[in-house]
Amino acid sequence: MTSSPTSSGNTSSGNTRGRIFSGVQPTGNLHLGNYLGAIRNWVALQDSFESIYCVVDLHAITVAQDPAQLRQSTREVAASLIAAGISPERAIIFNQSQVPQHSQLAWIFSCVARLGWLNRMTQFKEKAGKNRENARVGLYSYPILMAADILAYRATHVPVGEDQKQHLELTRDIAQSFNQAYDVEFFPLPEPQILGSATRVMSLRDGASKMSKSDMSDNSRINLTDDRDQIAQKIRKAKTDPDALPSEEAGLEGRPEAQNLVGIYAALAGSSVGAVLAEFGGMGFGDFKPALADLSVEVLSPIGDNMRSLLENVDHIDHILEGGAARAEAIAAPIIDEVNEIVGFLGRKS
Ligand code: TRP
């Protein structure tokens, strides 16, 4: 089985390197960890791949949502992607519920995937908790919808965090199983591009836990909406240890806070931990933190500024998302028409 998509649905750009699809949940409060872990990579990838980025509002309702808040978060996340440098012209950016092919394909894939495959999903077990009888069916079949997201475009590459790797494997199983069941070579087996291991951003208050939107302390994270003063102050207040910075990476072992701050500096500077330590080794945090604060403000505050001005004009964001959805549907619709044909549905004669 090859992973090269065939002609249909791959005509909108002459790009032969492949097609990227990735999704982000519409949760408020995107922060530095999201930026360095995912968004920044998405920005970089849009130049080498045909890139489709989706705000996954259908996935969001697998847990309870306040409708007004969901709408707001969808716009906010879209705005932050654009503010961070994803071009709505070069890439496609849209929200999932506007393109009906995702749901259509998810149903068909529900009839391909097996209970046993879903039963292995560790994220469901974590999210459902003890009271599994009460878990939503959508939470259980979440990975099927994710497979549909990717394969509705016959995407070949999927940049995701480590935590989504198992879902990607399931996507490949579904693609392969569909191809086998219908004796076709229709879906590619998409390749995960695992992101974020290099820049795993930890809490500024505790170097042992991940930077998270749900941390009680706002000082634990730098939100993309923080202004200059907030950014600088959070860096100044970040937890450290009393020692000077080492000159080599090995010296960071057992010093999670130091490791985190140096890692953040390296990532923001587009440099390496080794190079940062070569520059700052021997200095104390009293010298390093101001440098990190300046760099953080320099890189992040324009994103926050852009985001705020985008969010002032909701109609404009909605317009961008609608345009993205139209372009996304133009790719997905012929693919789903073909799927319907393969499966044996009569389909629409247009
Ligand atoms: N499940 C992903 C997450 O929580 C989001 C997502 C939904 C996604 N559909 C996708 C990621 C398709 C990659 C491709 O991060």
Residues whose N, C-alpha, C, O or C-beta is under 5 A from the ligand:
A	BS01	LIG	F21 S22 G23 V24 Q25 V56 M146 D149 P159 V160
